[in-house]
């Protein structure tokens, strides 16, 4: 009862500002109350790899967006609290239409998902009526509903290779992931939407080159959404970095590599929230960001105060139109039928 009283009063300390809800510190009492509230609501807490460390540590499951959505679908709980950005919570709702899905702050958007909307995709499709549409899971439910098959960063190459080589492919929305897929597959009839994640796009080749020269023994883990992915391959090709040390990986792939690496130091090119899970997976390895400013402000809107508010008041619920959800679910299921996406949604 004392804990309940403490945190019921604590709700009055929550402030709402442009960066999200604040006013609550993530201490042991907060963590205990979050766990108690989740149990009382019959909820499971999911946290994306890019979330604040305190949010990751209090969650029941941590991973990439698609892996977490699949966990949500299999969970025995009827309520899902998704600590991530809005399209991720939508995907959980798509795969769990009969469950209640909450996001601690519905304003947590995504620059990549926002780089193409349903109307833009309809127009693009009308210009290429025979093309197969491949959408990254980092898209809205409406875009997924207009998609033939989804992909993740770990299986995008496999998805594109599964399509008849004579069929034109419209790949969206990430131009850097698209360029990586086109480079690996050698496909010439693949058109790529000019979208980007502003955080990943901001990790540039000059920074990667400078960090690599400063740490010549380090391995490189580079997310294919990054603007520096091509630079990483160039460094390997020119011999500045041994080719075997350059790894283009999804977040799930980074964790797999971290658990087996023999390197003492690894430079990581992705959103800096990923460093928390990497350091937990391989505590003996020195993981350093290529760009220490690569922090997504939308991901960081899921604050301790936001999560407490969500679990106490049941806010904010995510809704997806049933018809849209059914069409979107088909595009996700076609992807899963090709091969298990694993832990590489982003």
N, C-alpha and C positions, 0 to 999 in steps of 0.2 A: 504493500500500500504506500509505503514511503516513497518508493521509486516512482510510482504512478503520480503521486502528488507533486513530486519534484518536477517531473517533465510536463505535467499538465500546466503547471505554472510557467515552465520554461517556454511554452509556446508563445507566450506574450512577449518574449525576447526576440522573436523572429522578425527580421526586417526584410522588406522586398525592395530590391534595387535593380539597376540595369544588368548586373552580373548574376542575378538570381537571389535566392533567399540566403540570409546570413543571420548571425547572432547566436549560433549554437556551436560549441566546441565539441570535437569528436573524441571525447574521453571515454574511459571505461563505463561510466554510468550511462552515457549516450548509447554505447554499443549494447549494453545489457537491455536498455529500454527498446531499442530497435528490434532485438531478438524477441523480446516479450510481446511486442505489438504484432510482429509477423506471425508468431504462433497463435495469438488470440484471433487474428483475422483469417487464419488458415492460408497464409500467403507464403510464397517462396520469393526470395530476393535474388535477382540476376544482375550482374555488373559487368560491363564491357571492360576490356583490357586497358582502355584509355581513361577510365574513371580515376578520381582522386584515390590515393592509397587507402585512406580510411574507409571509403565506400567499398573498394575491392575486398578489404579485410573483413567487413561485416556481412558480405553477401554469402548466400548459400552456394552460388555457382559463379565463376568468373570465366570469361572467354570472349570469342568474337560473336558478332550479332547473330549469324545463322546458327552456329552451334548452340547458343543460348536459347534461340527460338525453338529449336528441336528439343532441348531439355525441357522447356516450358510445356511443350505439347505432351511430353511423357510424364510430367510431374503429377503427383497425386493431388496436389493443392489446386483449389479452384480459382485462386487469385494469384496473378503474376505481377510483381513490382519490378519493372525493367529500368535499371539505372544505365541509361545510354541516351542516344538522341532519338528523335521522334520516329524516323522511318524504321528503326530497330524495334520499337514497341509495336508499330504497325505490323511488322513481319511476324512478331509473336502472336498478335491477334489473328492474322491470316491463317497461321498454322494451328491456332487454338481458338476457333470462333466461339465456342461455348464457355470460355473462361473470361473472367474479368481481368483486364490488363490495365495497370496503372503505370504512369511515368511520373517521377517526383516533380518535374517541371515541364509542362507541355510546350514551353517556349524554346526548349533545347532542340534547335534545328540542325541542319547540315548543309554546308555550302555546296558539297558535291551533289547531294540529292536535289538541291534547289537549282542545279545547273541545267535541268531539263524538266519540263512539266508535260502533262498529258497532251495538251493542245500542240505543243511543239513536236512531240513524237508522232501524233496523228499526221501532221503536215509532212514530216520527214518520210513516214511510211507511204504517204500518197505519192511522193516523188519516186519511190522505189517499191512498187506494189508486189513484186515477186521476191523481195528480200526476206531473209530470216532475221528477226530482231533478237539480239542478245543483250540483256540488261544485267549489269552488275547489281548485286543485292542492295547496294547503297543507293536505292531509289525509292520513290513513294509507292504506295499501294496502287494508285491509279496508273502509274507508269508500268509497274509489274503486270497489271491487268491488260496492258496493250502489248505485252512482250510474249515472244514465242518460247524463249527459254532463258532462265536466269543463270548467273555464274557467280562464283566467288573469286577472289584473287588467287586462290590455290588451285582452282580447277578451270579457270577461264580458257587456258590453252586446250584442255581436254574437251570442253564444251564446243569450242569453235572447230576443233578437229573432227567432231562427231557429225558436223553438217556437211551435206553433199558439196564437194569442192566446186561444183558448177553453180551453186546458189550464191547470190550476193548476200553479204552479211552487213547489217547495221549494228555497230557495237557502241554501247553507251553506258554511262555518260563520261567515264574517265579517260581522257586522252592519253595519259601516261600508261595506264594499264593496257589500253587498246594498242598503243605502240609496242609495248612488250609482247603482247599476244601476236601481233602481226609479224614482229621480228622473229619470234620463235617458230611460228607456223609457216612463215613464208607465203602467206595467203595474199594475193594481189587484189581480189575482189571483196575487200573488207573496208567499209567506210567507218570512220571514227568520229563520234561527237566531240566537240571541243570543250568538254567540261573538266573540272578539276576540284580537288579538295584544296582549299587555300592553304591549309597547314602543310600538307605533304608537298604541294607545288612549291612552297617557300623553302624547302630543303634543297639548296641548289648545288650544282656541280663544283663551284669554287670552294664552298665550305667543305664538301666531301674530300676534295683534293688536298686542301690545307690540313685537315684532320688526319688524313691517311699518311701524309708526309711527316706529321708530328708524331704519329704512332705507327711506325712502319711494320711492327710485328702483329698488329691487330687484324682480326678478321672483320669483314664488313657484312652487316645484315641490312639489306636495303628493301624497303617495301616498294612493290611495283607502282604504287600511286605516286611515288616521289618524283619530283622534277629531276633528281640526280641519278635516276636509275640508268639512263644511257651513259652518263659520266662514269658510273661505276664499271660498266662493261668496257668503256674506253680505257680506263686506268688499267684494267686487267689485260686488255688487248695490247697496250703499249708497254706492258711490263713494269709499270709503276707499282702495281700490287699483284702478287701471285694470283693467277686465275682461280686456284682452288680456295682462296680466302674470300672471294667475292660471292655472296649468296643473295639472290633476289628471292625474297620470302614473304609470305603472308604472315600475319601475327601468330597464327597457330604454327606455321613452319618455323618461325623464329624460336618459339618455345621448344619445339622438337630438337632443333639444332643446338640450342643452349644446353640441353640435358646431356648431349653426347660430345660437345666440343672439347678439344684438347687445348684450345687457345687460353691464354691468360688474360687477354684483353679483347673486347669486341666493341666496335663502333656501330651504333644503331641509328639508322635513318628511318624514323617513323615518329608518330606522336609520342611525347615523352612519358605519358602514362604507362606505356608498355614496359618501361625500365623496371617498374615495381615487380611485375610478374617474372621478368627475366632474372632479376637478382634473387628472387625466391627460388626459381628453378635451378639456378647454378650459383650459389653464394660464393664460390671460390673464384668466380670470373669477374673481372672489372669491366662492367658494361658502361659505356659512355655515349651520350647523344652526339650525333653529328651536328645538330642544331639544338641547343638547350632552350631556345625560345619557341620550339615547335609544340606549343600547347594549344589544344582546341578549346576556345572559350565556351562553346556549346556543351562539350562533354563536362566541363568544369562547372556548369550550372547545376549539376546534380550534387548539391552540397549536403553536409550533415543536417542543416536546417530543413532543406527541401525534403529529404528522406523522412525526417521526423514528422513534418507536416503531412506528407503523403500517407504515412501509416496511421497517423492519428485521425485525420479527417477524411481519408479515402479519396484523395485528389492526386493527380488528374487522371481521369479515365480516358482510355484511347478507344475510339470507335472507328470501324471500317465498314462501309456499305457492304451488305451481304453479297450482292452481285459482283462488285469489284473484288471482294475477298476471294470468291470462288474462282474468278478468272486468274487472279494473281497466284492463287495456290497451285493452279495447273502449271504455270510457268516455273514455279519453284520445284514442283514434283518431277517435272521433265528433267530438270537439272540433276536431282537426286537419283533418278533412274539411270543416268549415264555413269555415275560413280559417286561414292560417298564423299561429300565435300570436306569432311573431317573438321579440323579446327582452323580453317583458313578463310573465314568469311571476309575478313579485311586484313 
